[in-house]
Amino acid sequence: MLEISYIDTLWVLMASGMVFMMHLGFATIEAGFTRAKNTVSILMKNISTVFVGSFVFCLIGFSLAFSGDGALIGNLEHIVMRGLGTGAWGGLTISGIVFFFFQMMFAATAATIVSGAVAERIKFGPYLIITCVLLAVIYPMVAHWIWGGGWLADRGFIDFAGSTVVHSVGGWAALASALVLGPRIGKFTIKGIPKAIPGHNMGLATIGLFVLWFGWFGFNGGSELALNDNVGPIIVNTFLASIVAGIATMLVTWIKLGKPDTGMTMNGILAGLVAITAPCSVVTPYWALVIGAIAGVIVVYAVDFFESRLKVDDPVGAISVHGMNGLWGTLSVGLFASGSGLITSGSIDQLLIQVTGAGATFLLVFPMMFILAKMVDRAIGIRVSEFCEISGLDTTEFGGAAYPDFARG
């Protein structure tokens, strides 16, 4: 039995706090990217995702994801309190309760991704139902496959901090939910051409970006679950991918539009962070730069593809940032991982298992979430009325306004 390291424990607890604060980033960036009349709605969805989603994951999801002995619902206390050396966290120098806390912080972020894609038109009740099912069943199934000793872990699938487990799951869940909801009123012309619906506060969005950016150092660095020599390179790779992704997105939008797009550049930085999340522990800084640069390009064309081709209305670009770049980050492991990547070693084996895991995740998450959203829609209706949407969800669903002293728009 390994002894608990208080340095490792302190680092993981600090990283857990950093991941927790990312919810502030999600809340403010989503609020800034959407209209003022829906700000309270955005904030309430993000706040409730933390306490409702974490509660559900605590009761059900964690046991499903990390029960090394097959324990299911109701056996959480046994799993968490049994200590070190067993289950998914065998060989670690932190206690089961700290491991549980870190994983609980991760889980809620997957559901928060959905919040942005369904903004400005989803009813609050149905959103909570979707969040509960996602974190009770769907997310834990993928987490078990990859992090809990499941079949993908057995085959050598690598997803260090969650490009697949967190970001792809959230992205594909967001895609399914947005398809069932349909676009916002006025998003598309009669001919199906997408129209920009500007967010109301880029300053608020920028605050969200920097909170998320900072939190990602805990997201990726904390996933080492110890404070050792690997943490430094992991955090450096994370930052390198994000900065070059921002550069790439800024340049692409500058060329395409004649002017650099601030909102898209923010999403480019996030795309780089999402993409490096899976490979940050297995690639060199050079390949981190390459991964980030490609992510910054992908996000621009992915947003255009989903809007123009598939007619999906995603107010904050969550599907493109998290879904598409979660996929890219997962595949990049198979290309650039030191010693096993196709480009770095000449072997295709790692890439094949990465493709298998990414495909299996999509085939699980997207159909289940689409069916769930359809069932909720048939049962109680998932979308607010036209009157509520035009008036704004703040007053119609929550009885108040974020800016009561100013005209809403």
C-alpha positions as CSV (number, residue, x, y, z in Angstrom):
1,M,0.0,0.0,0.0
2,L,1.4,3.4,-1.0
3,E,1.4,6.2,1.5
4,I,-0.6,9.3,0.9
5,S,1.5,12.2,-0.3
6,Y,0.3,15.5,1.1
7,I,2.1,17.5,-1.6
8,D,0.2,15.4,-4.3
9,T,-3.0,15.8,-2.4
10,L,-2.6,19.6,-2.1
11,W,-1.9,19.8,-5.8
12,V,-4.9,17.8,-6.8
13,L,-7.2,19.7,-4.5
14,M,-5.9,23.0,-5.9
15,A,-6.4,21.7,-9.4
16,S,-9.9,20.7,-8.5
17,G,-10.6,24.2,-7.4
18,M,-9.2,25.6,-10.7
19,V,-11.5,23.2,-12.6
20,F,-14.4,24.3,-10.4
21,M,-13.7,28.0,-11.3
22,M,-13.9,27.1,-15.0
23,H,-17.7,27.1,-14.5
24,L,-17.5,30.9,-13.9
25,G,-15.6,31.1,-17.2
26,F,-18.3,29.0,-19.0
27,A,-21.1,31.2,-17.5
28,T,-19.5,34.5,-18.4
29,I,-18.4,33.6,-21.9
30,E,-21.8,32.1,-22.8
31,A,-23.5,35.2,-21.3
32,G,-21.3,37.5,-23.3
33,F,-21.8,35.6,-26.6
34,T,-25.6,35.8,-26.2
35,R,-28.2,38.5,-25.9
36,A,-28.8,40.6,-22.8
37,K,-32.4,39.4,-22.5
38,N,-31.2,35.9,-21.9
39,T,-28.4,36.6,-19.4
40,V,-30.2,35.4,-16.3
41,S,-31.2,32.2,-18.1
42,I,-27.6,31.5,-19.1
43,L,-26.3,32.1,-15.6
44,M,-29.0,30.0,-13.9
45,K,-28.3,27.1,-16.3
46,N,-24.6,27.2,-15.6
47,I,-25.0,27.5,-11.8
48,S,-27.5,24.7,-11.7
49,T,-25.3,22.5,-13.8
50,V,-22.8,22.6,-11.0
51,F,-25.0,21.7,-8.1
52,V,-27.5,19.4,-9.8
53,G,-25.0,17.7,-12.1
54,S,-22.5,17.2,-9.3
55,F,-25.2,15.7,-7.1
56,V,-26.3,13.3,-9.7
57,F,-22.7,12.3,-10.5
58,C,-22.1,11.8,-6.7
59,L,-25.1,9.5,-6.3
60,I,-24.8,7.5,-9.5
61,G,-22.3,8.5,-12.1
62,F,-19.0,8.1,-10.2
63,S,-19.8,4.6,-9.1
64,L,-20.7,3.6,-12.7
65,A,-17.5,5.2,-14.0
66,F,-14.9,4.0,-11.5
67,S,-16.2,1.0,-9.7
68,G,-13.4,-1.5,-10.2
69,D,-15.3,-4.3,-8.6
70,G,-18.6,-3.7,-10.5
71,A,-20.2,-1.7,-7.7
72,L,-23.2,0.4,-8.9
73,I,-25.7,2.8,-7.4
74,G,-25.7,3.2,-3.7
75,N,-22.1,1.9,-3.2
76,L,-20.4,5.3,-3.4
77,E,-19.2,5.4,0.2
78,H,-17.5,2.0,-0.1
79,I,-15.8,3.0,-3.3
80,V,-14.5,6.3,-2.1
81,M,-13.5,5.3,1.4
82,R,-11.7,2.1,0.6
83,G,-8.5,4.0,0.1
84,L,-5.5,3.5,-2.2
85,G,-4.2,0.7,-4.3
86,T,-7.6,-0.6,-5.7
87,G,-10.0,0.2,-8.5
88,A,-9.4,2.9,-11.1
89,W,-6.9,4.8,-8.9
90,G,-4.7,1.9,-7.9
91,G,-1.1,3.0,-7.4
92,L,-1.9,6.7,-6.7
93,T,-0.7,8.7,-3.8
94,I,-3.9,10.5,-3.1
95,S,-6.9,9.1,-1.2
96,G,-10.1,7.9,-2.8
97,I,-12.1,10.9,-1.5
98,V,-9.7,13.3,-3.3
99,F,-9.8,11.3,-6.5
100,F,-13.6,11.4,-6.3
101,F,-13.7,15.2,-5.8
102,F,-11.4,15.8,-8.8
103,Q,-13.6,13.6,-11.0
104,M,-16.7,15.3,-9.8
105,M,-15.3,18.7,-10.9
106,F,-14.6,17.2,-14.3
107,A,-18.0,15.7,-14.8
108,A,-20.0,18.9,-14.5
109,T,-17.9,20.5,-17.3
110,A,-19.2,18.1,-19.9
111,A,-22.8,19.1,-19.2
112,T,-21.9,22.8,-19.2
113,I,-20.8,22.4,-22.8
114,V,-24.4,21.6,-23.7
115,S,-25.6,24.8,-22.1
116,G,-24.0,27.1,-24.6
117,A,-25.3,25.2,-27.7
118,V,-28.9,25.3,-26.5
119,A,-28.9,28.8,-25.2
120,E,-31.7,31.3,-25.7
121,R,-34.5,28.8,-26.5
122,I,-34.5,25.8,-24.2
123,K,-36.8,25.4,-21.2
124,F,-35.1,25.3,-17.9
125,G,-36.8,22.1,-16.7
126,P,-35.9,20.0,-19.7
127,Y,-32.4,21.3,-19.6
128,L,-32.1,19.9,-16.0
129,I,-33.5,16.5,-17.1
130,I,-30.9,16.3,-19.9
131,T,-28.1,17.3,-17.5
132,C,-29.1,14.6,-15.0
133,V,-29.3,11.8,-17.6
134,L,-26.0,12.9,-19.2
135,L,-24.1,12.8,-15.9
136,A,-25.9,9.8,-14.4
137,V,-25.5,7.5,-17.3
138,I,-23.9,8.7,-20.6
139,Y,-20.8,10.5,-19.4
140,P,-20.0,7.7,-16.8
141,M,-20.2,5.1,-19.5
142,V,-17.5,6.8,-21.6
143,A,-15.5,7.6,-18.5
144,H,-15.5,3.9,-17.5
145,W,-14.5,2.8,-21.0
146,I,-11.4,5.1,-20.9
147,W,-10.5,6.0,-17.3
148,G,-12.2,3.3,-15.3
149,G,-10.5,0.2,-16.6
150,G,-13.0,-0.4,-19.5
151,W,-12.5,-1.9,-22.9
152,L,-10.8,1.1,-24.5
153,A,-8.4,1.4,-21.6
154,D,-7.5,-2.3,-22.1
155,R,-6.7,-1.6,-25.7
156,G,-4.4,1.3,-25.0
157,F,-6.6,4.2,-25.8
158,I,-5.1,7.5,-24.6
159,D,-7.1,10.4,-23.4
160,F,-5.0,12.0,-20.7
161,A,-7.4,14.7,-19.5
162,G,-10.6,14.4,-21.5
163,S,-10.6,15.5,-25.2
164,T,-13.0,12.5,-25.6
165,V,-14.4,11.8,-22.2
166,V,-15.3,15.5,-21.4
167,H,-15.2,17.5,-24.6
168,S,-16.4,15.1,-27.2
169,V,-19.1,13.8,-24.9
170,G,-20.2,17.4,-24.3
171,G,-19.9,18.4,-27.9
172,W,-21.9,15.4,-29.3
173,A,-24.5,15.8,-26.6
174,A,-24.7,19.5,-27.6
175,L,-25.2,18.6,-31.3
176,A,-28.0,16.2,-30.6
177,S,-29.8,18.7,-28.3
178,A,-29.4,21.6,-30.7
179,L,-30.8,19.5,-33.6
180,V,-33.9,18.6,-31.6
181,L,-34.4,22.2,-30.5
182,G,-34.0,23.8,-33.9
183,P,-32.5,27.3,-34.6
184,R,-33.4,30.5,-32.8
185,I,-36.0,32.8,-34.4
186,G,-34.3,34.9,-37.0
187,K,-31.1,32.9,-37.2
188,F,-31.7,31.8,-40.8
189,T,-33.2,33.6,-43.7
190,I,-36.0,32.1,-45.8
191,K,-33.4,30.7,-48.1
192,G,-31.5,29.1,-45.2
193,I,-28.6,31.6,-45.1
194,P,-27.3,32.0,-41.5
195,K,-27.5,35.5,-40.0
196,A,-25.2,36.7,-37.2
197,I,-26.9,37.3,-33.8
198,P,-24.3,39.3,-32.0
199,G,-23.6,38.7,-28.3
200,H,-24.3,41.6,-25.9
201,N,-21.0,41.9,-24.0
202,M,-17.6,41.0,-25.4
203,G,-16.0,42.2,-22.1
204,L,-17.9,39.6,-20.2
205,A,-16.9,37.0,-22.8
206,T,-13.2,37.9,-22.4
207,I,-13.4,37.5,-18.7
208,G,-14.8,34.0,-19.3
209,L,-12.0,33.2,-21.7
210,F,-9.3,34.1,-19.3
211,V,-10.9,32.2,-16.4
212,L,-11.2,29.1,-18.6
213,W,-7.6,29.5,-19.9
214,F,-6.3,29.7,-16.3
215,G,-8.5,26.8,-15.2
216,W,-7.2,24.6,-18.0
217,F,-3.8,24.5,-16.3
218,G,-5.5,22.7,-13.4
219,F,-7.7,20.7,-15.8
220,N,-4.7,19.2,-17.6
221,G,-2.0,19.5,-15.0
222,G,-4.2,18.1,-12.3
223,S,-4.9,15.0,-14.3
224,E,-1.4,13.8,-13.5
225,L,-2.9,13.2,-10.0
226,A,0.4,14.0,-8.5
227,L,2.9,16.8,-8.4
228,N,5.9,15.5,-10.3
229,D,8.2,16.2,-13.2
230,N,5.5,15.5,-15.7
231,V,3.3,18.4,-14.6
232,G,5.5,21.2,-16.0
233,P,5.6,19.8,-19.6
234,I,1.9,19.1,-19.5
235,I,1.1,22.7,-18.5
236,V,3.6,24.2,-21.0
237,N,2.1,22.0,-23.8
238,T,-1.3,23.2,-22.9
239,F,-0.3,26.9,-23.1
240,L,1.6,26.5,-26.3
241,A,-1.3,24.8,-28.1
242,S,-3.7,27.5,-27.0
243,I,-1.6,30.5,-28.1
244,V,-0.8,29.1,-31.6
245,A,-4.5,28.2,-32.0
246,G,-5.4,31.8,-31.2
247,I,-2.9,33.0,-33.8
248,A,-4.2,30.6,-36.4
249,T,-7.8,31.5,-35.9
250,M,-7.1,35.2,-35.9
251,L,-5.2,34.9,-39.2
252,V,-7.8,32.7,-40.9
253,T,-10.7,35.1,-40.0
254,W,-8.6,38.1,-41.0
255,I,-8.1,36.6,-44.4
256,K,-11.7,35.4,-44.8
257,L,-13.4,38.5,-43.5
258,G,-10.9,41.2,-44.1
259,K,-10.8,41.9,-40.3
260,P,-9.8,39.7,-37.4
261,D,-12.9,38.3,-35.6
262,T,-12.6,38.7,-31.8
263,G,-15.3,36.2,-30.8
264,M,-13.9,33.5,-33.2
265,T,-10.4,34.1,-32.0
266,M,-11.6,33.4,-28.4
267,N,-13.1,30.2,-29.6
268,G,-9.8,29.4,-31.4
269,I,-7.9,29.6,-28.1
270,L,-10.4,27.3,-26.5
271,A,-10.2,25.0,-29.5
272,G,-6.5,24.7,-28.9
273,L,-7.0,23.9,-25.3
274,V,-9.6,21.3,-26.1
275,A,-7.4,19.6,-28.7
276,I,-4.3,19.4,-26.5
277,T,-6.2,17.9,-23.5
278,A,-5.8,14.3,-24.7
279,P,-2.2,14.4,-25.9
280,C,-0.6,16.9,-23.5
281,S,1.3,14.3,-21.6
282,V,2.5,12.3,-24.6
283,V,3.7,14.9,-27.1
284,T,6.7,17.3,-27.3
285,P,6.2,21.0,-27.3
286,Y,6.8,21.1,-31.1
287,W,3.8,18.8,-31.7
288,A,1.7,20.8,-29.2
289,L,2.2,23.8,-31.5
290,V,1.2,21.8,-34.5
291,I,-1.9,20.4,-32.8
292,G,-2.9,23.9,-31.6
293,A,-2.4,25.5,-35.1
294,I,-4.6,22.9,-36.7
295,A,-7.3,23.3,-34.0
296,G,-7.4,27.0,-34.7
297,V,-8.2,26.4,-38.3
298,I,-10.6,23.6,-37.7
299,V,-12.9,25.7,-35.4
300,V,-13.4,28.4,-38.1
301,Y,-14.5,26.0,-40.8
302,A,-16.4,23.8,-38.4
303,V,-18.6,26.7,-37.3
304,D,-19.3,27.5,-40.9
305,F,-20.1,23.8,-41.7
306,F,-22.6,23.4,-38.9
307,E,-24.3,26.7,-39.6
308,S,-24.3,26.8,-43.4
309,R,-24.5,23.1,-44.3
310,L,-26.3,21.4,-41.4
311,K,-28.3,24.5,-40.3
312,V,-27.5,23.9,-36.7
313,D,-27.7,27.0,-34.5
314,D,-25.0,27.0,-31.9
315,P,-24.9,30.4,-30.3
316,V,-21.4,30.0,-28.7
317,G,-19.7,27.6,-31.1
318,A,-19.6,24.8,-28.5
319,I,-20.0,21.9,-31.0
320,S,-17.1,23.2,-33.1
321,V,-14.9,24.0,-30.1
322,H,-15.5,20.9,-28.0
323,G,-17.0,18.3,-30.3
324,M,-14.8,18.7,-33.4
325,N,-11.6,19.7,-31.6
326,G,-12.2,17.0,-29.0
327,L,-12.2,14.6,-31.9
328,W,-9.0,16.2,-33.4
329,G,-7.2,16.1,-30.1
330,T,-8.1,12.4,-29.7
331,L,-6.8,11.6,-33.2
332,S,-3.7,13.7,-32.7
333,V,-2.5,11.2,-30.1
334,G,-2.4,8.6,-32.8
335,L,-0.4,10.9,-35.0
336,F,2.1,12.6,-32.7
337,A,2.4,10.7,-29.4
338,S,6.1,10.1,-28.6
339,G,6.9,6.4,-29.4
340,S,3.5,5.4,-30.7
341,G,2.2,8.0,-33.1
342,L,2.0,7.4,-36.8
343,I,4.2,10.4,-37.7
344,T,6.6,10.0,-34.7
345,S,7.1,6.2,-34.8
346,G,5.7,5.0,-38.1
347,S,3.2,2.7,-36.4
348,I,-0.5,3.0,-37.2
349,D,-1.7,0.9,-34.2
350,Q,-2.3,3.9,-31.8
351,L,-4.1,5.8,-34.4
352,L,-6.5,2.9,-35.1
353,I,-7.4,2.6,-31.4
354,Q,-7.9,6.4,-31.2
355,V,-10.2,6.2,-34.2
356,T,-12.1,3.3,-32.6
357,G,-12.5,5.1,-29.3
358,A,-13.6,8.4,-30.9
359,G,-16.1,6.5,-33.1
360,A,-17.5,4.5,-30.3
361,T,-18.0,7.6,-28.2
362,F,-20.0,9.3,-30.9
363,L,-22.1,6.2,-31.6
364,L,-23.0,6.0,-27.9
365,V,-23.5,9.7,-27.0
366,F,-25.1,11.2,-30.1
367,P,-28.0,8.7,-30.5
368,M,-28.7,8.4,-26.8
369,M,-28.8,12.2,-26.4
370,F,-30.9,12.6,-29.5
371,I,-33.4,10.0,-28.4
372,L,-33.5,11.6,-24.9
373,A,-34.1,15.1,-26.2
374,K,-36.9,13.8,-28.5
375,M,-38.5,11.9,-25.6
376,V,-38.4,15.0,-23.3
377,D,-39.8,17.1,-26.2
378,R,-42.7,14.7,-26.7
379,A,-43.4,14.5,-23.0
380,I,-43.2,18.1,-21.8
381,G,-41.8,20.2,-24.7
382,I,-38.2,21.2,-24.8
383,R,-38.4,24.6,-26.3
384,V,-39.9,27.8,-25.0
385,S,-42.8,29.5,-26.8
386,E,-42.3,32.0,-29.6
387,F,-43.5,34.7,-27.2
388,C,-41.0,33.7,-24.5
389,E,-38.1,33.6,-27.0
390,I,-38.8,37.0,-28.4
391,S,-39.4,38.6,-25.0
392,G,-36.4,36.9,-23.5
393,L,-36.1,34.0,-21.2
394,D,-35.0,36.2,-18.3
395,T,-38.4,37.7,-17.7
396,T,-40.6,34.8,-19.0
397,E,-38.8,31.9,-17.3
398,F,-37.1,33.6,-14.3
399,G,-39.1,36.7,-13.7
400,G,-36.2,39.2,-13.7
401,A,-33.6,40.9,-15.9
402,A,-29.8,41.0,-15.7
403,Y,-29.8,44.7,-16.5
404,P,-33.1,46.1,-15.0
405,D,-31.9,49.7,-15.4
406,F,-31.3,49.4,-19.2
407,A,-33.4,48.5,-22.2
408,R,-33.2,44.8,-23.0
409,G,-32.1,43.6,-26.5
